[in-house]
Amino acid sequence: MTELKNLFQPIKVGKLELKNRIVFLAVMTGYGDDDMVTERLKTFYAERARGGAALLTTGIIMPSSLGRPMPGMTGIYHDRFIPGLRQLTDVVHAQGAKIAAQIGLQYYRAKEEGAPTEEVAPSAVATRRGPPPRALTSEEIHQMVDEFSEGARRARDAGFDAIEFHCGIGYMINRFLSPCTNKRTDEYGGSLENRMRFLLEIIESSKRKAGADYPLICRISGDEFMEGGHTLEDSKKLASILEKAGVHCLSIQAGWHECPRPLVHMSVPRGAFVYMAEEIKRVVDVPVVAAYRINDPILAEEILTQGKADLIGMARPLIADPELPNKAREGRFDDIRPCIACGHCLDSAIEGNPTACAVNARAGREAEYTIEPAKRSKKVFVIGGGPAGMEAAAVAAKRGHEVTLFEKMDRLGGNLLLASVPSYKWEVSNLTKYLETQLRKSGAKVKLGEEVSAKSIEEGKPEAVIVATGATPIIPDLPGVAGKNIVSALEVLTGEKDVGQRVIVVGGGMVGCETADFLAEKGKEVTILEMLERVGADIGRTTRWVVLRRLRKAGIRMETKMNVVEITDKGVRASREGAAEFFEGDSVVLAVGLKPNKELTQKLEGKVAALYSIGDCVEVQRIAQAIEGGFRIAREI
Ligand SMILES: Cc1cc2nc3c(=O)[nH]c(=O)nc-3n(C[C@H](O)[C@H](O)[C@H](O)COP(=O)(O)OP(=O)(O)OC[C@H]3O[C@@H](n4cnc5c(N)ncnc54)[C@H](O)[C@@H]3O)c2cc1C
């Protein structure tokens, strides 16, 4: 067993004692209501506290009523919030963890209560976010200093063990710190000392109100990756000044939201930005938190052993599996539900929806989605060994049902096996491995290479059948579609079929884009023909731009609004807004979508005691819906 000696060493952050080195970083959950703490929020944090992390950080809490919070945030701008926040700190403490309140302001502010908010910044400088924001007045700056420090006082009164000021990723404080957004000519702009004045006044005022020794963390961007912004060298200077100002811990972020560089996408190597924490650690004595793409406790241990950081920050990995710390301590690495960095949680937050996790159906639904023993053990058949079927079978078996899963292929995984083929999507294979391991451990019987029919199912006399047969590629009705030069994207990804040097991919959705990327990596010349106005229109917002960036870098030609009319042995004829064009190619890859395999369900209707369908065979969606459907149905049976 790999021993994680350093990860489970206690450490002090100021006067605060932490039992290990794992910090649950701030995430926007969207579980608040009317700026108040809810039962859902408390349960979410209680579960992560029970899972063994030493310090949990709340998602950003608003210290001002003048900001424009996202739906579901929480506030700390009035004493009336203290009792609710106290309940949150109580549930975390009851599970043996500590909790810090992350206080921060984002981009917006109203001039007065009830007035409309507008984007504000120290200076009216346009960024990639859009037109120039309104420059803040000195009076507003003083008001914000007061709001932050009142927030710190209320956090202390609500029982938080520490506060964390959000000073990174281009939010309000960061906009003051950075020369790329702060062009003020008064005492809040110009030199580093002046640009830091806003934050230093917040710190000084907070210490006065909440106590000089009240543990204080600052979360800063190690390198802003913004033109004219702070480099790592600048951040080192800033870190030293913050230490002198009495900050007890520095938590290191990378970049800004609007920086033109992937930071958290699955193509970013694990631990890619630890070097920033390492460099900052060289110039300060206070503990430093490293984060970003650290989803593996063994990597976390290595970072600590090599002295690159003092604490390990995890956000998405603890959404995926709140019990990661306890499982890691017990050496149960196979049981850790892996975060695959798919961005589903970030996409939900950005769309203003409550956070959900693609791999963990329980995230944010902990109270409702419990796994209880079945009242009576039933004979359950699960048809299909993709993510939906594997999750359903494992959960049903854990509940005490007698489960058999049938998979027609000789391997489990379904389309997850294809989803992990492009080189940058290797993390997906960890999910397949995890689901398979849990299925085997659950006691469910697994029958590979068995394509079951409605008849064979009926003969088996199951008391419940869960159909999870997935989807098959759509073959468009086009002249020439049966040609020898035509293959489906799935055949390319499985390696069943080869393609020539010049490839035309018909369909530029997620599957088409990924297949094009895969082929370009093999040195093929690839053109994507997409009917819609946008390539990758079905890819989540936090991921799409990274995928497109990869395609552009690989030299893939992308043509939109293309209506394919014919395929010949020389290529593809298409028309755009009435104008015909011919695209020459040696092979044509079809990626025009999948259709649900509904046949088995239809044939079984009325023939078995209880029938359920889950995943892509109901509606072609994603891993998130497949796993959620599997979990939900398995707990109902
Ligand atoms: C190329 C590709 C990339 C993708 N990438 C992503 C991604 O990055 N993120 C994401 O969220 N989603 C992605 N998806 C979608 C995701 O893979 C699917 O939504 C998910 O796999 C659906 O799970 P499922 O269990 O419902 O079906 P499937 O994964 O399709 O599994 C169905 C299983 O049923 C078996 N089966 C069918 N009929 C029978 C029968 N009669 N008897 C026994 N077995 C049978 C099949 O062999 C298959 O193994 C991708 C899909 C593809 C095709």
Ligand as a Chemical Component Dictionary entry (heavy atoms), coordinates in Angstrom:
data_LIG
# 
_chem_comp.id                   LIG 
_chem_comp.type                 NON-POLYMER 
_chem_comp.pdbx_formal_charge   0 
_chem_comp.three_letter_code    LIG 
# 
loop_
_chem_comp_atom.comp_id 
_chem_comp_atom.atom_id 
_chem_comp_atom.alt_atom_id 
_chem_comp_atom.type_symbol 
_chem_comp_atom.charge 
_chem_comp_atom.model_Cartn_x 
_chem_comp_atom.model_Cartn_y 
_chem_comp_atom.model_Cartn_z 
_chem_comp_atom.pdbx_ordinal 
LIG C1  C1  C 0 -17.027 9.333  -29.209 1  
LIG C2  C2  C 0 -17.810 9.707  -28.004 2  
LIG C3  C3  C 0 -17.269 10.583 -27.084 3  
LIG C4  C4  C 0 -18.002 10.961 -25.980 4  
LIG N1  N1  N 0 -17.425 11.813 -25.071 5  
LIG C5  C5  C 0 -18.131 12.198 -23.996 6  
LIG C6  C6  C 0 -17.591 13.093 -23.056 7  
LIG O1  O1  O 0 -16.467 13.552 -23.186 8  
LIG N2  N2  N 0 -18.344 13.460 -21.994 9  
LIG C7  C7  C 0 -19.603 12.981 -21.827 10 
LIG O2  O2  O 0 -20.242 13.339 -20.854 11 
LIG N3  N3  N 0 -20.143 12.131 -22.692 12 
LIG C8  C8  C 0 -19.442 11.719 -23.777 13 
LIG N4  N4  N 0 -20.002 10.863 -24.663 14 
LIG C9  C9  C 0 -21.350 10.359 -24.406 15 
LIG C10 C10 C 0 -21.305 9.201  -23.399 16 
LIG O3  O3  O 0 -20.266 8.323  -23.729 17 
LIG C11 C11 C 0 -22.641 8.506  -23.396 18 
LIG O4  O4  O 0 -23.632 9.450  -23.085 19 
LIG C12 C12 C 0 -22.683 7.367  -22.389 20 
LIG O5  O5  O 0 -21.689 6.414  -22.680 21 
LIG C13 C13 C 0 -24.055 6.705  -22.407 22 
LIG O6  O6  O 0 -24.038 5.648  -21.521 23 
LIG P1  P1  P 0 -25.022 4.409  -21.664 24 
LIG O7  O7  O 0 -24.607 3.469  -20.613 25 
LIG O8  O8  O 0 -26.409 4.889  -21.684 26 
LIG O9  O9  O 0 -24.754 3.811  -23.107 27 
LIG P2  P2  P 0 -23.448 3.210  -23.770 28 
LIG O10 O10 O 0 -22.229 3.789  -23.195 29 
LIG O11 O11 O 0 -23.649 3.343  -25.222 30 
LIG O12 O12 O 0 -23.512 1.684  -23.358 31 
LIG C14 C14 C 0 -24.482 0.816  -23.870 32 
LIG C15 C15 C 0 -23.978 -0.611 -23.785 33 
LIG O13 O13 O 0 -25.028 -1.502 -24.047 34 
LIG C16 C16 C 0 -24.518 -2.606 -24.780 35 
LIG N5  N5  N 0 -25.670 -3.256 -25.437 36 
LIG C17 C17 C 0 -26.488 -2.739 -26.388 37 
LIG N6  N6  N 0 -27.454 -3.645 -26.710 38 
LIG C18 C18 C 0 -27.244 -4.743 -25.958 39 
LIG C19 C19 C 0 -27.913 -6.005 -25.841 40 
LIG N7  N7  N 0 -28.985 -6.316 -26.541 41 
LIG N8  N8  N 0 -27.415 -6.918 -24.975 42 
LIG C20 C20 C 0 -26.312 -6.617 -24.208 43 
LIG N9  N9  N 0 -25.645 -5.436 -24.321 44 
LIG C21 C21 C 0 -26.111 -4.507 -25.159 45 
LIG C22 C22 C 0 -23.539 -1.919 -25.724 46 
LIG O14 O14 O 0 -22.592 -2.846 -26.228 47 
LIG C23 C23 C 0 -22.887 -0.887 -24.801 48 
LIG O15 O15 O 0 -21.749 -1.400 -24.145 49 
LIG C24 C24 C 0 -19.289 10.447 -25.786 50 
LIG C25 C25 C 0 -19.860 9.566  -26.724 51 
LIG C26 C26 C 0 -19.128 9.196  -27.821 52 
LIG C27 C27 C 0 -19.737 8.268  -28.823 53 
# 
loop_
_chem_comp_bond.comp_id 
_chem_comp_bond.atom_id_1 
_chem_comp_bond.atom_id_2 
_chem_comp_bond.value_order 
_chem_comp_bond.pdbx_ordinal 
LIG C1  C2  SING 1  
LIG C2  C3  SING 2  
LIG C2  C26 DOUB 3  
LIG C3  C4  DOUB 4  
LIG C4  N1  SING 5  
LIG C4  C24 SING 6  
LIG N1  C5  DOUB 7  
LIG C5  C6  SING 8  
LIG C5  C8  SING 9  
LIG C6  O1  DOUB 10 
LIG C6  N2  SING 11 
LIG N2  C7  SING 12 
LIG C7  O2  DOUB 13 
LIG C7  N3  SING 14 
LIG N3  C8  DOUB 15 
LIG C8  N4  SING 16 
LIG N4  C9  SING 17 
LIG N4  C24 SING 18 
LIG C9  C10 SING 19 
LIG C10 O3  SING 20 
LIG C10 C11 SING 21 
LIG C11 O4  SING 22 
LIG C11 C12 SING 23 
LIG C12 O5  SING 24 
LIG C12 C13 SING 25 
LIG C13 O6  SING 26 
LIG O6  P1  SING 27 
LIG P1  O7  DOUB 28 
LIG P1  O8  SING 29 
LIG P1  O9  SING 30 
LIG O9  P2  SING 31 
LIG P2  O10 DOUB 32 
LIG P2  O11 SING 33 
LIG P2  O12 SING 34 
LIG O12 C14 SING 35 
LIG C14 C15 SING 36 
LIG C15 O13 SING 37 
LIG C15 C23 SING 38 
LIG O13 C16 SING 39 
LIG C16 N5  SING 40 
LIG C16 C22 SING 41 
LIG N5  C17 SING 42 
LIG N5  C21 SING 43 
LIG C17 N6  DOUB 44 
LIG N6  C18 SING 45 
LIG C18 C19 SING 46 
LIG C18 C21 DOUB 47 
LIG C19 N7  SING 48 
LIG C19 N8  DOUB 49 
LIG N8  C20 SING 50 
LIG C20 N9  DOUB 51 
LIG N9  C21 SING 52 
LIG C22 O14 SING 53 
LIG C22 C23 SING 54 
LIG C23 O15 SING 55 
LIG C24 C25 DOUB 56 
LIG C25 C26 SING 57 
LIG C26 C27 SING 58 
# 
